[in-house]
Amino acid sequence: MNSVFTAEKDIQGMREAGRLASEVLDHVAPHVKVGVSTAELDQICHTYMRDVQNTIPAPLNYQPPGYPPFPASICTSVNDVICHGIPGEKILKSGDVVNLDITVITPGGYYGDTSRMFMVGEASVLAKRLTQITFECMWLGIAQVKPGASLGDIGHVIQTHAENAGYSVVREYCGHGIGQVFHQDPQILHYGKPGTGEKLEMGMTFTIEPMINAGRREIRTMPDQWTVKTKDRSLSAQWEHTLLVTANGVEVLTWSDGSNPPPDCVKNLAFRPSLISA
């Protein structure tokens, strides 16, 4: 079942969820620095969600079939961790890159899902380039979103940009429909062929969240059954936004004052139609 919202109350509910998820990243951003543990970052986010926002951290105790319950409120994926890194005793050091993945559930039952990359101390040229190319991949995918476009259009532009830069696209994990359910159809693959796959329609809400590896695309899953790393131990990066298909294009729902501005490759994209029309 896809998330397709037509009622204004549902669209406003998704806007609120997206903004709140992004504001968690705004709040934790100053704390992502040398010497902090990933468990501390998790606690900072958990407390802010619970006590300030009155939201619920969706990952906490989340348990898809065949998995143990996820034991934390956010995902902290450092260096060669592709996704689903479990916060713990790991201390961030200069040169690390970390993805913080946030999903909140609002009191109204709407989910907002977003992630950002952070560089700790002085990052390497390789880490900076991988992070930037991945950011561009996400936004180039977002720029394809409009009624009548196909899922393959999104995947193709992401795959092409990543591979032209010499990087690889993780195939085992993808974006997803989201609304009043955490994960649902459609699956948003980050590779593909133009004009293939499901057609987008106004009111659909889903995430685009490319995972791009500096080396090969193969993965390895750790014994905790959650943490996913690059098989060749190369760096990996990911960015994520939750999106709404509008009558004329796309709205980025996971947007807040601290959001990273879009890259030059999509500088003319109108991605905040609610503000433009106000």
C-alpha positions as CSV (number, residue, x, y, z in Angstrom):
1,M,0.0,0.0,0.0
2,N,1.3,3.4,-1.0
3,S,1.0,6.6,1.0
4,V,-1.1,8.9,-1.0
5,F,-2.6,11.9,0.9
6,T,-5.3,14.1,-0.5
7,A,-6.7,15.6,2.7
8,E,-5.1,18.9,3.8
9,K,-5.0,17.7,7.4
10,D,-2.8,14.8,6.4
11,I,-0.5,16.9,4.3
12,Q,-0.1,19.4,7.2
13,G,0.5,16.4,9.5
14,M,3.3,15.2,7.2
15,R,4.8,18.7,7.0
16,E,4.9,18.9,10.8
17,A,6.5,15.5,11.1
18,G,9.1,16.3,8.5
19,R,10.0,19.7,10.1
20,L,10.3,18.1,13.6
21,A,12.6,15.4,12.3
22,S,14.8,17.9,10.7
23,E,14.8,20.1,13.8
24,V,16.3,17.1,15.8
25,L,19.3,17.3,13.5
26,D,19.5,21.0,14.0
27,H,19.5,20.5,17.7
28,V,22.2,17.7,17.8
29,A,24.5,19.3,15.1
30,P,26.6,21.4,17.6
31,H,27.3,18.3,19.6
32,V,28.8,16.2,16.7
33,K,32.4,16.9,17.5
34,V,35.7,15.2,18.6
35,G,35.4,13.3,21.8
36,V,31.6,12.7,21.9
37,S,30.3,9.1,21.9
38,T,27.5,8.0,19.6
39,A,25.6,7.0,22.7
40,E,25.7,10.6,23.9
41,L,24.4,11.8,20.5
42,D,21.5,9.3,20.8
43,Q,20.7,10.5,24.3
44,I,20.7,14.1,23.2
45,C,18.3,13.4,20.4
46,H,16.1,11.1,22.6
47,T,15.7,13.8,25.3
48,Y,14.9,16.5,22.8
49,M,12.3,14.4,21.0
50,R,10.6,13.3,24.2
51,D,10.8,16.4,26.4
52,V,10.8,19.3,23.9
53,Q,8.9,18.0,20.8
54,N,6.6,15.5,22.4
55,T,7.5,13.1,19.6
56,I,8.4,9.4,19.7
57,P,11.7,8.1,18.2
58,A,10.5,5.6,15.7
59,P,13.6,3.4,15.6
60,L,13.5,2.7,19.4
61,N,12.4,-1.0,19.7
62,Y,11.5,-1.1,16.1
63,Q,11.4,-4.8,15.1
64,P,10.8,-5.9,11.5
65,P,10.2,-9.7,11.1
66,G,13.5,-11.6,11.6
67,Y,15.3,-8.7,13.4
68,P,15.9,-8.1,17.1
69,P,14.4,-4.8,18.4
70,F,16.5,-1.8,17.5
71,P,18.0,-0.7,20.8
72,A,18.3,3.1,20.3
73,S,16.4,6.2,19.2
74,I,18.6,7.2,16.2
75,C,21.0,5.5,13.8
76,T,24.7,6.6,13.9
77,S,26.7,5.3,10.9
78,V,30.4,6.1,11.1
79,N,32.9,5.8,8.3
80,D,32.5,2.4,6.6
81,V,29.0,1.9,8.2
82,I,26.5,2.2,5.4
83,C,23.3,2.3,7.6
84,H,21.6,1.3,10.8
85,G,24.7,1.9,13.0
86,I,23.7,1.3,16.7
87,P,24.8,4.1,19.1
88,G,27.2,3.0,21.7
89,E,30.6,3.6,23.3
90,K,32.4,4.6,20.0
91,I,34.1,8.0,20.5
92,L,34.2,10.3,17.5
93,K,37.7,11.4,16.4
94,S,39.0,14.0,14.0
95,G,38.6,12.7,10.4
96,D,35.5,10.6,11.1
97,V,32.3,11.1,9.0
98,V,29.0,10.1,10.5
99,N,25.4,9.9,9.3
100,L,22.7,10.6,11.8
101,D,19.4,9.2,10.8
102,I,16.3,10.5,12.6
103,T,12.7,9.4,12.4
104,V,10.0,10.9,14.6
105,I,6.4,10.0,15.2
106,T,4.2,13.0,16.0
107,P,1.3,12.9,18.5
108,G,-1.0,12.8,15.4
109,G,0.7,9.6,14.2
110,Y,2.7,10.9,11.2
111,Y,6.3,9.9,10.5
112,G,9.1,12.2,9.4
113,D,12.4,10.6,8.3
114,T,15.7,12.3,7.4
115,S,19.4,12.0,7.7
116,R,22.5,14.2,7.3
117,M,26.2,13.6,7.0
118,F,28.5,15.3,9.5
119,M,32.3,15.7,9.4
120,V,34.2,15.5,12.6
121,G,37.2,17.7,13.0
122,E,39.3,17.8,9.8
123,A,37.9,15.4,7.2
124,S,39.9,14.0,4.3
125,V,39.5,15.2,0.7
126,L,38.1,11.7,-0.1
127,A,35.4,12.0,2.7
128,K,34.5,15.5,1.6
129,R,34.1,14.6,-2.0
130,L,32.1,11.4,-1.3
131,T,29.8,13.4,1.1
132,Q,29.2,16.1,-1.5
133,I,28.6,13.7,-4.4
134,T,26.1,11.7,-2.3
135,F,24.4,15.0,-1.4
136,E,24.1,15.9,-5.1
137,C,22.8,12.4,-5.8
138,M,19.9,12.9,-3.4
139,W,19.0,16.3,-4.7
140,L,19.3,15.2,-8.4
141,G,16.8,12.4,-7.4
142,I,14.5,14.9,-5.7
143,A,14.6,17.0,-8.9
144,Q,13.0,14.2,-10.8
145,V,9.9,14.0,-8.6
146,K,6.7,15.2,-10.2
147,P,3.3,13.6,-11.2
148,G,3.8,11.2,-14.1
149,A,7.6,10.7,-13.5
150,S,8.7,7.1,-12.9
151,L,10.7,5.6,-10.1
152,G,13.3,4.6,-12.6
153,D,13.9,8.3,-13.4
154,I,15.0,8.8,-9.8
155,G,17.2,5.8,-9.6
156,H,18.8,6.4,-13.0
157,V,20.0,10.0,-12.2
158,I,21.4,8.9,-8.8
159,Q,23.2,5.9,-10.2
160,T,24.6,7.9,-13.2
161,H,25.9,10.7,-11.0
162,A,27.5,8.4,-8.4
163,E,29.1,6.1,-11.0
164,N,30.4,9.0,-13.1
165,A,32.3,10.1,-9.9
166,G,33.8,6.6,-9.6
167,Y,31.6,5.5,-6.7
168,S,29.1,2.7,-6.3
169,V,25.4,2.5,-5.2
170,V,24.2,0.2,-2.5
171,R,21.5,-2.0,-3.9
172,E,20.2,-3.8,-0.8
173,Y,18.7,-0.7,0.9
174,C,16.5,1.9,-0.6
175,G,14.0,4.7,0.0
176,H,10.5,3.9,0.9
177,G,6.9,5.2,1.2
178,I,6.1,6.8,4.5
179,G,3.1,8.4,6.1
180,Q,1.3,7.0,9.1
181,V,3.4,3.8,8.7
182,F,7.2,3.8,9.0
183,H,8.0,1.8,5.9
184,Q,5.6,1.0,3.0
185,D,5.5,0.9,-0.7
186,P,6.8,2.2,-3.0
187,Q,10.4,1.1,-2.8
188,I,12.6,3.9,-4.1
189,L,15.6,2.3,-5.7
190,H,18.7,4.4,-6.1
191,Y,19.6,2.8,-9.4
192,G,17.5,2.0,-12.5
193,K,16.5,2.9,-16.0
194,P,14.5,6.0,-17.1
195,G,10.8,5.5,-17.7
196,T,10.6,2.2,-15.8
197,G,8.8,1.4,-12.6
198,E,5.7,2.9,-10.9
199,K,4.5,6.3,-11.9
200,L,4.4,9.1,-9.3
201,E,1.1,10.7,-8.5
202,M,0.2,13.8,-6.5
203,G,-0.1,13.3,-2.8
204,M,2.5,10.5,-2.6
205,T,5.0,10.7,0.3
206,F,8.3,8.8,0.3
207,T,12.0,9.1,1.1
208,I,15.0,9.4,-1.2
209,E,18.1,8.3,0.7
210,P,21.0,7.1,-1.5
211,M,23.8,5.1,0.1
212,I,27.0,5.7,-1.9
213,N,30.3,3.8,-1.3
214,A,33.7,5.1,-2.2
215,G,34.7,1.5,-3.1
216,R,32.6,-1.4,-4.2
217,R,28.9,-1.7,-3.5
218,E,29.0,-5.1,-1.7
219,I,27.9,-5.0,2.0
220,R,28.4,-7.1,5.1
221,T,26.0,-7.2,8.1
222,M,27.4,-7.3,11.6
223,P,26.4,-9.9,14.2
224,D,24.0,-7.4,15.9
225,Q,21.9,-8.0,12.7
226,W,21.5,-4.3,12.2
227,T,24.8,-2.6,11.5
228,V,25.6,-2.7,7.7
229,K,29.2,-2.0,6.6
230,T,31.0,-1.9,3.2
231,K,32.5,-5.3,2.5
232,D,35.8,-3.7,1.3
233,R,35.8,-1.3,4.3
234,S,35.6,1.8,2.1
235,L,33.9,4.9,3.3
236,S,30.1,5.2,2.7
237,A,27.8,8.3,2.8
238,Q,24.1,8.8,2.9
239,W,21.6,11.8,2.9
240,E,17.9,11.5,3.2
241,H,14.8,13.7,2.8
242,T,11.0,12.9,3.1
243,L,9.1,14.2,0.0
244,L,5.6,15.1,-1.1
245,V,4.6,14.9,-4.8
246,T,2.8,18.1,-5.5
247,A,0.6,19.1,-8.4
248,N,3.6,20.7,-10.2
249,G,6.6,18.9,-8.7
250,V,8.0,18.2,-5.3
251,E,8.0,19.5,-1.7
252,V,10.8,18.6,0.7
253,L,9.0,17.9,3.9
254,T,12.0,17.4,6.1
255,W,13.1,21.0,6.0
256,S,14.1,23.3,8.8
257,D,16.2,26.4,9.5
258,G,19.3,24.3,9.8
259,S,18.9,22.2,6.7
260,N,21.8,22.1,4.2
261,P,20.9,24.3,1.2
262,P,20.6,22.4,-2.1
263,P,23.7,22.1,-4.3
264,D,24.3,24.2,-7.4
265,C,23.2,21.3,-9.7
266,V,19.6,21.9,-8.7
267,K,19.8,25.6,-7.9
268,N,16.6,26.4,-9.9
269,L,14.5,23.6,-8.3
270,A,11.3,24.9,-6.5
271,F,11.1,22.5,-3.6
272,R,9.1,24.6,-1.1
273,P,5.9,25.3,-3.0
274,S,3.9,25.9,0.2
275,L,6.2,28.9,0.9
276,I,6.4,30.1,-2.7
277,S,2.6,30.2,-3.0
278,A,2.0,31.8,0.4
